[in-house]
Amino acid sequence: MDRNTIFGGSPLAVVVRLALISIVVGVVLTALGINLRNFFDRINELLRAIYDLGFGAVDWMLQYLLLGAIVVVPIWAITRVAAILKKPE
């Protein structure tokens, strides 16, 4: 395994690409009003908002999951059994 395989190219080229992408992302984040001082505050706010929305979303998701599973799981099981029976010995 050589360096090109590990890094996805020559190490210097990878460092240059990562630096350029980091600059672009930094500009975009600054345009959105996110800087180093408030980055972790924003992450904390995002996680709290997701947590606050989470419990209602979990109930909603489970209802659709169970309804869909009533149809999907039997079809999947039938296709698996059919594939096993069709398989030449």
LOPA-526222 format. One record per residue: residue number from 1; residue in three letters; x, y, z of N, C-alpha, C in turn. Coordinates in nm, 2 decimals, padded with zeros to 4 digits. Each point is the difference from the previous one (the first is absolute). Layout:
NUM, ALA, X, Y, Z, X, Y, Z, X, Y, Z
...
***
This chain:
1, MET, 00.09, -00.12, 00.00, -00.09, 00.12, 00.00, 00.09, 00.12, 00.00
2, ASP, -00.01, 00.09, -00.10, 00.08, 00.11, -00.01, -00.07, 00.13, 00.05
3, ARG, 00.08, 00.11, 00.00, -00.06, 00.13, 00.05, -00.11, 00.05, -00.09
4, ASN, 00.00, -00.02, -00.13, -00.10, 00.04, -00.09, -00.13, -00.06, 00.03
5, THR, 00.00, -00.13, 00.04, -00.12, -00.07, 00.04, -00.06, 00.04, 00.13
6, ILE, 00.09, 00.03, 00.09, -00.05, 00.04, 00.14, -00.06, 00.14, -00.01
7, PHE, 00.07, 00.10, -00.06, -00.04, 00.13, 00.00, -00.09, 00.04, -00.12
8, GLY, -00.01, -00.08, -00.10, -00.08, 00.03, -00.12, 00.08, 00.09, -00.10
9, GLY, 00.12, -00.01, 00.00, 00.09, 00.09, -00.09, 00.13, 00.02, 00.08
10, SER, 00.08, 00.09, -00.06, 00.13, 00.03, 00.07, -00.04, 00.08, 00.12
11, PRO, 00.08, -00.02, 00.11, -00.03, 00.07, 00.13, -00.01, 00.15, -00.02
12, LEU, 00.10, 00.06, -00.07, 00.00, 00.14, -00.02, -00.13, 00.05, -00.07
13, ALA, -00.04, -00.07, -00.10, -00.12, 00.04, -00.08, -00.13, -00.01, 00.09
14, VAL, 00.00, -00.10, 00.09, -00.11, -00.02, 00.09, -00.01, 00.11, 00.10
15, VAL, 00.12, 00.04, 00.05, 00.01, 00.11, 00.10, -00.05, 00.13, -00.06
16, VAL, 00.04, 00.03, -00.13, -00.04, 00.12, -00.07, -00.15, 00.00, -00.02
17, ARG, -00.05, -00.11, -00.05, -00.15, -00.01, -00.02, -00.08, 00.02, 00.13
18, LEU, 00.05, -00.06, 00.11, -00.07, 00.01, 00.13, 00.01, 00.15, 00.05
19, ALA, 00.11, 00.06, -00.02, 00.01, 00.14, 00.04, -00.09, 00.09, -00.08
20, LEU, -00.01, -00.02, -00.13, -00.09, 00.08, -00.09, -00.15, -00.02, 00.04
21, ILE, -00.04, -00.13, 00.02, -00.13, -00.03, 00.04, -00.03, 00.06, 00.14
22, SER, 00.09, 00.00, 00.09, -00.02, 00.05, 00.13, -00.02, 00.15, 00.00
23, ILE, 00.07, 00.07, -00.09, -00.02, 00.15, -00.02, -00.13, 00.02, -00.05
24, VAL, -00.05, -00.07, -00.10, -00.13, 00.02, -00.06, -00.11, -00.02, 00.11
25, VAL, 00.01, -00.11, 00.08, -00.09, -00.03, 00.10, 00.00, 00.11, 00.11
26, GLY, 00.12, 00.05, 00.03, 00.01, 00.10, 00.10, -00.07, 00.13, -00.05
27, VAL, 00.01, 00.03, -00.13, -00.07, 00.12, -00.05, -00.15, -00.02, 00.01
28, VAL, -00.05, -00.12, -00.04, -00.14, -00.02, 00.01, -00.05, 00.00, 00.14
29, LEU, 00.07, -00.06, 00.09, -00.05, 00.01, 00.14, 00.00, 00.14, 00.06
30, THR, 00.10, 00.08, -00.04, 00.00, 00.14, 00.04, -00.11, 00.08, -00.06
31, ALA, -00.04, -00.03, -00.12, -00.11, 00.06, -00.07, -00.13, -00.04, 00.08
32, LEU, -00.01, -00.11, 00.05, -00.11, -00.05, 00.08, -00.01, 00.05, 00.14
33, GLY, 00.11, 00.08, 00.04, 00.00, 00.05, 00.13, 00.07, -00.09, 00.10
34, ILE, 00.07, -00.10, -00.04, 00.06, -00.10, 00.09, 00.15, 00.03, 00.00
35, ASN, 00.05, 00.02, 00.12, 00.15, 00.02, 00.02, 00.05, -00.10, 00.10
36, LEU, 00.13, 00.01, 00.03, 00.06, -00.09, 00.10, -00.06, 00.02, 00.14
37, ARG, -00.04, 00.12, 00.03, -00.05, 00.03, 00.13, -00.14, -00.07, 00.03
38, ASN, -00.09, 00.01, -00.10, -00.13, -00.05, 00.02, -00.03, -00.13, -00.07
39, PHE, 00.10, -00.07, -00.06, -00.02, -00.12, -00.07, -00.06, -00.11, 00.10
40, PHE, 00.06, -00.02, 00.11, -00.05, -00.10, 00.09, -00.14, 00.04, 00.07
41, ASP, -00.02, 00.13, 00.01, -00.13, 00.04, 00.05, -00.11, -00.03, -00.11
42, ARG, 00.03, 00.02, -00.12, -00.09, -00.04, -00.11, -00.03, -00.15, 00.00
43, ILE, 00.11, -00.08, 00.01, -00.02, -00.15, 00.00, -00.09, -00.04, 00.12
44, ASN, 00.03, 00.06, 00.12, -00.08, -00.02, 00.12, -00.15, 00.03, -00.03
45, GLU, -00.03, 00.12, -00.06, -00.13, 00.04, -00.03, -00.07, -00.10, -00.10
46, LEU, 00.08, -00.04, -00.10, -00.05, -00.10, -00.10, -00.04, -00.13, 00.07
47, LEU, 00.09, -00.05, 00.08, -00.03, -00.13, 00.07, -00.12, 00.01, 00.09
48, ARG, -00.02, 00.11, 00.07, -00.11, 00.02, 00.09, -00.13, 00.01, -00.08
49, ALA, 00.00, 00.07, -00.12, -00.12, 00.00, -00.08, -00.03, -00.13, -00.06
50, ILE, 00.09, -00.08, -00.04, -00.02, -00.14, -00.04, -00.06, -00.08, 00.11
51, TYR, 00.06, 00.01, 00.12, -00.05, -00.07, 00.11, -00.15, 00.04, 00.03
52, ASP, -00.03, 00.13, 00.00, -00.13, 00.04, 00.03, -00.10, -00.05, -00.10
53, LEU, 00.04, -00.01, -00.13, -00.09, -00.05, -00.10, -00.01, -00.15, 00.00
54, GLY, 00.10, -00.07, 00.06, 00.02, -00.14, -00.02, -00.11, -00.09, 00.05
55, PHE, -00.06, 00.02, 00.11, -00.09, -00.09, 00.06, -00.13, -00.02, -00.09
56, GLY, -00.05, 00.11, -00.05, -00.12, 00.00, -00.09, 00.04, -00.07, -00.13
57, ALA, 00.12, 00.03, -00.05, 00.05, -00.06, -00.12, 00.02, -00.15, 00.01
58, VAL, 00.04, -00.04, 00.11, 00.02, -00.15, 00.02, -00.13, -00.07, -00.01
59, ASP, -00.10, 00.05, 00.07, -00.14, -00.06, 00.00, -00.05, 00.00, -00.15
60, TRP, 00.02, 00.11, -00.07, -00.05, 00.01, -00.13, 00.07, -00.10, -00.09
61, MET, 00.13, -00.01, 00.02, 00.08, -00.09, -00.09, -00.03, -00.14, 00.03
62, LEU, -00.03, -00.04, 00.13, -00.03, -00.14, 00.03, -00.13, -00.04, -00.06
63, GLN, -00.10, 00.09, 00.00, -00.13, -00.03, -00.06, 00.02, -00.04, -00.15
64, TYR, 00.07, 00.08, -00.08, 00.03, -00.02, -00.14, 00.08, -00.13, -00.02
65, LEU, 00.10, -00.01, 00.09, 00.09, -00.12, -00.01, -00.08, -00.13, 00.01
66, LEU, -00.09, -00.01, 00.10, -00.08, -00.12, 00.03, -00.10, -00.02, -00.12
67, LEU, -00.06, 00.11, -00.05, -00.09, -00.02, -00.11, 00.07, -00.05, -00.12
68, GLY, 00.11, 00.06, -00.03, 00.08, -00.04, -00.12, 00.05, -00.14, 00.02
69, ALA, 00.04, -00.04, 00.12, 00.06, -00.13, 00.02, -00.10, -00.11, -00.02
70, ILE, -00.13, 00.03, 00.02, -00.11, -00.10, -00.02, 00.00, -00.04, -00.15
71, VAL, 00.04, 00.09, -00.09, 00.00, -00.04, -00.14, 00.14, -00.04, -00.04
72, VAL, 00.11, 00.07, 00.04, 00.13, -00.03, -00.05, 00.06, -00.13, 00.05
73, VAL, -00.01, -00.03, 00.12, 00.06, -00.12, 00.06, -00.05, -00.13, -00.06
74, PRO, -00.13, -00.02, -00.02, -00.05, -00.12, -00.07, 00.05, -00.01, -00.14
75, ILE, 00.00, 00.11, -00.07, 00.05, 00.00, -00.14, 00.15, -00.04, -00.01
76, TRP, 00.07, 00.06, 00.09, 00.15, -00.03, 00.01, 00.02, -00.15, 00.03
77, ALA, -00.08, -00.05, 00.10, 00.01, -00.14, 00.04, -00.03, -00.10, -00.12
78, ILE, -00.11, 00.04, -00.07, -00.04, -00.09, -00.11, 00.11, 00.00, -00.11
79, THR, 00.05, 00.12, -00.03, 00.11, 00.01, -00.10, 00.12, -00.08, 00.04
80, ARG, 00.04, 00.01, 00.13, 00.12, -00.08, 00.05, -00.03, -00.15, -00.01
81, VAL, -00.12, -00.04, 00.04, -00.03, -00.15, -00.01, 00.00, -00.04, -00.15
82, ALA, -00.06, 00.08, -00.09, 00.00, -00.03, -00.14, 00.14, -00.01, -00.06
83, ALA, 00.09, 00.09, 00.04, 00.14, 00.00, -00.04, 00.07, -00.13, 00.04
84, ILE, -00.03, -00.04, 00.13, 00.07, -00.12, 00.05, -00.05, -00.12, -00.07
85, LEU, -00.13, -00.01, -00.03, -00.06, -00.12, -00.07, 00.04, 00.00, -00.15
86, LYS, 00.02, 00.11, -00.06, 00.04, 00.01, -00.14, 00.15, -00.03, -00.02
87, LYS, 00.08, 00.02, 00.10, 00.14, -00.02, -00.01, 00.04, -00.14, -00.04
88, PRO, 00.08, -00.02, -00.11, 00.03, -00.13, -00.04, 00.10, -00.07, 00.10
89, GLU, -00.01, -00.13, 00.01, 00.09, -00.07, 00.10, 00.12, -00.04, -00.06
***
